[in-house]
Amino acid sequence: MRWRLSLLALASLVASLFLAATPASAAAVANFTGVIDGAQFQIDVPQPWNGTLVLWSHGYEVPSPAPRGTPADAPEPVSKQWLLGHGYALAASGYSQQGWALEQAFHDQVAVLDHFDSLGFGHPRRTIAWGASLGGIITAGLLQLNPGRFDGAIPLCGVLAGGVGVWNVGLDGEFVFKTLVAPDSPLQLVNITNPLANFALASGLLLAAQSTAQGRARLALGAAGSDVPGWFTPGSLQPARTDFAAREQNQFLWDQNPDFFFSFALRQELEARAGGNPSWNTGVNYREQLARSINQDEVRALYDAAGLDLEKDLETLDQTPRIAADPGAVDYLKRFIIFNGEIRQPVLTMHTIGDGLVLNQDEQAYASVVRAAGNERLLRQTFIDRAGHCAFTPAELVGAFTTLVGRVQTGQWGDSTEPDDMNATAAALGLGPAAFVQFHPSVFLRPFDARRAA
């Protein structure tokens, strides 16, 4: 089964919230497809072309033997037509491999840029990179690894805490779940041998836990270990901070789909690629993690309601043997990729605040390393008041794009990334709703970047 997780929520959201508008002008488009080094690609060049090339990086695809089609070169059809109608050329590789294929994507995306130069349109005056979910970390990684090839970047709902930190946070939730919900089960947290059977086991244990007050309290503690938000459905109202039952129900839904699939099945694909387990929780104090979590009030309330002793469960976590990482696997994930903050071009990120697959705290992790490198003037981060992973409207996507292009052209951000200005920019496009909001993410619980890797 082919599954682009970065676009699933987007597709349903567009269907429910948006009526498509026609592009500003129809353009004749020269379309090129083919294969470079085992990776399919697509390039679209409108006539007239304005000299800017826009490189799209798609999200995670579950490995599958099924034939793969031509890769999309924009996040969705409306933004694609807007870009082509305004003279932007589009390009994308489908990557030569599926899964956590950052190593291949970094090569394949640059190969598409090189191929564009051979098509007879000339070298782009500007090149903008953007991508969603796994494509967000690829976009930021392309900028870090190839600074001379890009003039700006837009990582969308990106895995911007880097691979090591993100999979460590995932392990924390897995560890709490097995230790407190199913300590005697054969559930595998790392070194997974049969991913589908392991996921089926985890799913059954999850459903059983959700059926009792004690189980729900412990699931909430697992969600706190990963800071999973208590908001799930795009278009729904965010539950009140004190509506702990609703928030836990939404965390359960995130666990059910897609978080447990990544944690208990797709981790095996990562381990095979990295040559071992790249995650660890040695030295982690889960009592301190809870104190730092956005969900600590929920956990304490649900434990009280269930008549459970939270301190006893935290002590159990303290006494349970921890998991060590394979150094070679960690090195692989460090190369593909963690961030050093050394950006030379403007970067604009965008994230929904209710994202339980790629946490909004990833943005805090990325901003901290950029700030430590002294490059905060180049970075702006925007947030959307909505639940869902990569659940953006066309107006938000194009609004973010035009804002980044304005920064590239003028050399100044000004107030352009303030929520009111972003909403005004989006509204002026005539492409539907936008919900930019002022938001400051909490601290990413398991940071790991170039500063911590030395």
Secondary structure, 3 states (H helix, E strand, C coil): CCCEHHHHHHHHHHHHHCCCCCCCCCCEEEEEEEEECCEEEEEEEEECCCCEEEEEECCCECCCCCCCCCCCCCCCHHHHHHHHHCCCEEEEECCCCCCCCHHHHHHHHHHHHHHHCCCCCCCCCEEEEEEECHHHHHHHHHHHHCHHHCCEEEEECCCCCHHHHHHHHHHHHHHHHHHHHCCCCCCCCCCCCCHHHHHHHHHHHHHHHHCCHHHHHHHHHHHHHHCCCCCCCCCCCCCCCCCHHHHHHHHHHHHHHHHHHHHHHHHHHHHHHHCCCCCCCCCCCHHHHHHHCCCHHHHHHHHHHHCCCHHHHHHHHHHCCCCCCCHHHHHHHHHCCCCCCCCCCCEEEEEEEECCCCCCHHHHHHHHHHHHCCCHHHEEEEEEEEECCCCCCHHHHHHHHHHHHHHHHHCCCCCCCCHHHHHHHHHHHCCCCCCEECCCCCCCCCCCCCCCCC
